[in-house]
Amino acid sequence: MLDCAPLVTAVERLADRFRALPQSRLHGVAEAGLTLARELSCAAQRLELPGREPLLMPDNGIFALGDQIAVAGHDLVVALAGHPGRHDVLEEALRGVAKVEELL
């Protein structure tokens, strides 16, 4: 069984930090936040729909980044529940979240 609790915790923490950032700081980390949200979303789609090109999460602006990170992270957790052997995907997601968190 794959324990995704660390990913849920990390994604929620990062999403909350993005939601709390002032606009001046958001501009500096927006690209990294959107890239992470897209990576998490694409990872989930690859698990759920193998063989199909993932759809790219849209850029909904800097004020939506916290929500986009949270949604993409939770989607990945749900997708991983159906693929209990994919420790590689979980570890990559955790590394991506940690990397963006270091920027904050």
Backbone bond lengths (Angstrom), bond angles and torsions (degrees), N, CA, C in turn:
res aa  C-N    CA-C-N  psi(-1)  N-CA   C-N-CA  omega(-1)  CA-C   N-CA-C  phi
1 M - - - 1.457 - - 1.528 109.00 -
2 L 1.268 116.18 137.15 1.458 123.16 -178.57 1.529 109.32 -91.65
3 D 1.337 116.19 122.72 1.461 120.70 179.83 1.525 108.82 -89.97
4 C 1.313 116.72 104.94 1.464 122.61 -178.02 1.525 112.87 -95.59
5 A 1.329 117.62 3.43 1.465 120.47 -179.60 1.532 112.40 -56.76
6 P 1.343 118.98 -40.57 1.466 117.94 178.06 1.535 112.78 -61.84
7 L 1.316 117.13 -34.11 1.466 119.92 178.13 1.518 110.68 -70.25
8 V 1.320 117.48 -42.36 1.467 120.96 177.95 1.528 109.43 -59.08
9 T 1.317 116.54 -47.48 1.467 121.31 -179.28 1.524 111.20 -61.83
10 A 1.325 116.74 -46.47 1.461 120.87 -177.83 1.522 111.89 -65.77
11 V 1.323 116.91 -41.79 1.464 121.06 -179.58 1.527 110.55 -66.78
12 E 1.316 117.22 -43.34 1.470 120.56 179.27 1.527 110.93 -63.39
13 R 1.323 116.23 -42.96 1.465 120.66 179.26 1.532 110.54 -62.07
14 L 1.333 116.61 -46.36 1.464 120.51 -179.71 1.526 111.19 -66.02
15 A 1.321 117.11 -42.05 1.467 120.51 178.62 1.529 110.49 -60.91
16 D 1.317 116.90 -43.19 1.469 120.49 178.10 1.518 111.40 -62.77
17 R 1.312 116.33 -38.58 1.469 119.03 178.65 1.520 111.01 -65.28
18 F 1.333 117.08 -40.56 1.468 120.07 177.44 1.524 110.44 -63.67
19 R 1.314 116.67 -40.99 1.465 120.38 -179.32 1.531 111.85 -64.67
20 A 1.322 116.80 -27.98 1.464 121.19 -176.38 1.530 113.39 -91.89
21 L 1.316 118.01 -9.90 1.462 120.20 -177.41 1.520 111.58 -69.77
22 P 1.315 116.51 142.66 1.462 118.90 173.41 1.534 109.68 -71.89
23 Q 1.292 115.25 157.00 1.462 120.89 -176.69 1.529 111.82 -54.32
24 S 1.308 117.33 -39.44 1.465 120.17 -179.02 1.525 112.12 -60.50
25 R 1.329 118.20 -36.90 1.470 121.83 177.59 1.520 111.92 -78.74
26 L 1.323 116.49 -34.00 1.465 119.59 179.58 1.520 111.57 -58.46
27 H 1.315 116.62 -39.81 1.464 119.74 -179.67 1.516 111.50 -58.36
28 G 1.331 117.17 -35.19 1.453 121.08 -177.56 1.523 114.70 -75.98
29 V 1.320 117.34 -22.18 1.462 120.61 -176.36 1.527 113.03 -119.15
30 A 1.303 116.64 3.73 1.472 120.65 -175.45 1.525 112.12 -60.28
31 E 1.310 117.30 -43.82 1.470 119.75 -178.06 1.523 111.10 -62.02
32 A 1.326 116.97 -43.13 1.465 120.43 179.16 1.528 110.91 -65.72
33 G 1.323 117.56 -39.59 1.460 120.91 179.06 1.521 112.39 -64.95
34 L 1.324 116.03 -44.14 1.465 119.62 179.39 1.526 110.83 -66.98
35 T 1.318 116.62 -40.45 1.465 119.94 177.98 1.522 110.38 -60.14
36 L 1.324 117.43 -44.06 1.462 120.72 178.46 1.525 110.94 -62.30
37 A 1.321 117.14 -47.69 1.466 120.26 179.94 1.528 110.29 -57.64
38 R 1.320 116.55 -41.96 1.468 120.21 179.23 1.519 111.59 -66.69
39 E 1.328 117.40 -39.88 1.467 120.71 179.02 1.525 110.94 -64.20
40 L 1.323 116.99 -43.78 1.465 120.47 178.73 1.527 110.76 -64.02
41 S 1.322 116.11 -42.52 1.463 121.11 179.03 1.523 111.30 -63.15
42 C 1.309 116.61 -45.52 1.466 120.17 -179.70 1.525 111.45 -65.33
43 A 1.335 116.88 -38.07 1.466 119.93 177.79 1.526 110.60 -61.78
44 A 1.322 116.40 -42.27 1.468 120.04 178.07 1.525 111.08 -63.38
45 Q 1.317 116.37 -43.97 1.462 119.90 -178.94 1.528 111.65 -65.79
46 R 1.326 117.07 -36.69 1.472 119.54 178.56 1.529 111.44 -64.22
47 L 1.332 116.14 -34.88 1.462 119.51 177.50 1.523 111.10 -72.57
48 E 1.315 116.40 -42.50 1.461 120.54 -175.19 1.522 113.46 -79.16
49 L 1.318 116.82 -32.09 1.466 121.50 -176.57 1.527 110.84 -131.85
50 P 1.331 117.32 66.53 1.464 119.54 -178.74 1.530 110.91 -60.94
51 G 1.304 114.99 142.99 1.459 119.62 179.46 1.513 113.78 88.01
52 R 1.311 116.54 -7.05 1.463 120.41 178.51 1.522 109.30 -111.39
53 E 1.306 116.60 136.87 1.465 121.28 178.47 1.536 109.14 -65.24
54 P 1.343 117.61 126.75 1.468 119.66 -179.65 1.531 111.73 -64.83
55 L 1.309 115.08 146.29 1.462 120.84 174.41 1.521 108.33 -81.11
56 L 1.309 116.64 140.98 1.460 121.56 -177.50 1.522 110.58 -84.17
57 M 1.324 116.09 127.94 1.457 120.87 177.12 1.528 108.47 -61.65
58 P 1.321 118.28 133.08 1.469 120.28 -177.50 1.524 112.15 -72.35
59 D 1.305 115.10 159.79 1.455 121.47 173.62 1.529 106.52 -87.56
60 N 1.335 116.05 104.57 1.465 120.88 -177.83 1.523 112.17 -98.48
61 G 1.310 116.50 14.16 1.460 120.67 177.83 1.512 112.62 97.53
62 I 1.320 114.65 161.92 1.461 120.10 -173.63 1.524 113.68 -65.52
63 F 1.309 117.97 -27.47 1.464 119.75 -177.74 1.527 112.77 -78.83
64 A 1.309 117.41 -10.30 1.463 121.43 178.33 1.528 112.40 -98.94
65 L 1.318 117.53 -4.38 1.461 120.37 -173.58 1.528 113.14 -59.74
66 G 1.314 118.07 -42.76 1.463 119.88 179.02 1.516 111.51 -58.11
67 D 1.316 115.77 -44.72 1.462 120.06 179.19 1.526 111.44 -67.09
68 Q 1.325 116.89 -39.83 1.464 119.87 -179.90 1.527 111.04 -64.75
69 I 1.325 117.21 -40.73 1.463 120.72 177.43 1.525 110.15 -63.29
70 A 1.324 117.02 -44.05 1.463 120.83 -179.77 1.526 111.53 -63.25
71 V 1.308 117.01 -46.85 1.467 120.76 -178.97 1.526 110.81 -63.20
72 A 1.313 116.94 -47.07 1.469 120.55 -178.90 1.528 110.61 -63.36
73 G 1.321 116.77 -41.16 1.458 120.11 178.91 1.515 112.47 -64.21
74 H 1.324 116.63 -43.32 1.467 119.99 178.97 1.528 111.32 -68.56
75 D 1.316 117.35 -35.67 1.469 119.95 174.85 1.523 110.83 -61.09
76 L 1.335 115.93 -41.14 1.462 119.53 179.07 1.528 110.87 -65.19
77 V 1.304 117.64 -40.19 1.471 120.80 177.92 1.530 110.36 -60.06
78 V 1.311 116.82 -43.86 1.471 120.44 178.48 1.529 110.48 -63.71
79 A 1.329 116.41 -42.69 1.471 120.03 179.20 1.533 110.63 -64.12
80 L 1.324 117.30 -39.74 1.464 120.74 179.64 1.520 112.32 -66.09
81 A 1.308 117.43 -27.79 1.468 120.42 178.13 1.523 111.10 -59.71
82 G 1.300 117.22 -30.22 1.465 121.44 178.58 1.515 113.75 -89.05
83 H 1.332 116.64 -0.62 1.465 121.94 -178.70 1.536 108.91 -137.48
84 P 1.332 116.97 68.92 1.465 121.02 -171.98 1.522 115.48 -62.95
85 G 1.300 118.71 -12.97 1.463 120.39 -179.51 1.514 114.19 -94.12
86 R 1.305 118.03 3.69 1.467 121.27 -174.10 1.529 112.62 -92.40
87 H 1.316 115.76 58.02 1.465 121.17 176.63 1.524 111.19 -60.16
88 D 1.331 115.98 -31.02 1.467 120.34 -179.26 1.526 111.40 -61.89
89 V 1.311 117.14 -41.49 1.464 121.58 -179.67 1.529 109.91 -68.02
90 L 1.312 116.60 -42.34 1.464 121.23 178.30 1.524 110.60 -61.45
91 E 1.315 117.24 -47.61 1.467 121.17 -178.70 1.524 111.73 -64.04
92 E 1.317 116.47 -39.98 1.470 119.90 178.10 1.525 110.90 -64.10
93 A 1.312 116.81 -40.61 1.468 120.89 178.13 1.526 110.80 -63.74
94 L 1.325 117.13 -43.28 1.465 120.66 178.68 1.524 111.34 -63.19
95 R 1.327 117.03 -39.86 1.476 120.40 177.17 1.528 110.68 -63.95
96 G 1.330 116.76 -40.79 1.455 120.10 179.39 1.517 112.90 -64.02
97 V 1.321 116.69 -42.01 1.458 121.02 178.04 1.527 109.91 -64.31
98 A 1.331 117.01 -44.34 1.470 120.67 -179.26 1.531 111.07 -62.54
99 K 1.318 115.99 -39.16 1.468 120.73 -179.67 1.528 111.02 -62.37
100 V 1.315 116.89 -44.24 1.471 120.48 179.40 1.524 109.87 -69.96
101 E 1.319 117.03 -38.20 1.461 120.02 179.71 1.536 111.36 -61.08
102 E 1.321 117.02 -33.70 1.457 120.77 178.31 1.525 111.88 -63.77
103 L 1.320 117.00 -27.08 1.461 121.47 179.95 1.510 112.35 -72.81
104 L 1.321 116.50 -22.24 1.456 120.77 -176.90 1.513 109.67 -85.31
